[in-house]
Amino acid sequence: MTPETLLRWHRDLVRRHWTKPHRPPGRPSIQLQLRQLILRMAAENPTWGYRRIHGELARLGVKIAPSTVWLLLTRAGIDPAPRRAGPTWRQFLSTQAEGIVACDFFHVDTVLLQRLYVLFVIELATRRVHVLGITANPTGLWVTQQARNLLMDLADRIDQFTFLVRDRDTKFNAAFDAVFASEGMRILQTPVRAPRANAYAERWVGTVRRELLDRVLIMGRRHLQRALSDYVAHYNGHRPHRSLGQTPPLGIVASPAPAVIVRVARRDRLGGLIHEYAHAA
């Protein structure tokens, strides 16, 4: 042993003696149970990105930053959802959303290759969706009758709306427009071949296809009606939306989270195709 070794030992002893305990830099780590819940949601719902998972956690009353969810998914090798840029028309519509409803058609091909057409309306301010009807032969008379049915369903809420956005499909005839004009609403037709002008309706069509129609075989009209009815109930009553502060269109507020997450129960919809989470009783 050399004198230099002895002096080095003494210096190390002094340094350890006067070193004060300190907290590691950075944010405190999240609970293991919460981390497992995030990875569980990602595994059970392959189409959910980090924002969708963050919304579901917000419904459970869990306070966590979206960036933390993204970081956990990235470390686990789960890529985030693709980014989508908002067009100028969508930005315009968002500023006028309080008094606007939008309508559109989309089609579904059954197992036997029968094409069914679905007419729906979406309220831009709340994102609430109304499926008006399903038919294999969408005529002008049928569309007009669905418009009358919608006004009956909205009842005293119809005064909240000033504009109806629709495309230039010939099925939306003059009688269809007259039903809404009788309530003081103005019809806004989108430009030719400009689907972004009806961005909210188009976005919902993409959502219902990704989360439902692309993942199930439709047998017929009644099967499609049951599936859409169950999905719309989930969409309006449970599914969180970023633009609504992670609340669903019907504005149902989640119960606050307990101090420690003990148990989270899963509710299956559409035979387990869609999952909803809530605190277990």
SULPE-V264964 format. One line per field, one symbol per residue. ss: DSSP state (@ for helix, = for strand, . for the rest). A space follows every 50 residues. Layout:
ss: ???
This chain:
ss: ..@@@@@@@@@@@@@@@@.............@@@@@@@@@@@@@.....@ @@@@@@@@@......@@@@@@@@@@............@@@@@@@@.@@@= =========.....=========.....=======....@@@@@@@@@@@ @@@@@@@@@@..====.......@@@@@@@@....====.....@@@@@@ @@@@@@@@@@@.@@@.....@@@@@@@@@@@@@@@@@...=@@@..=... .............======@@@.======..
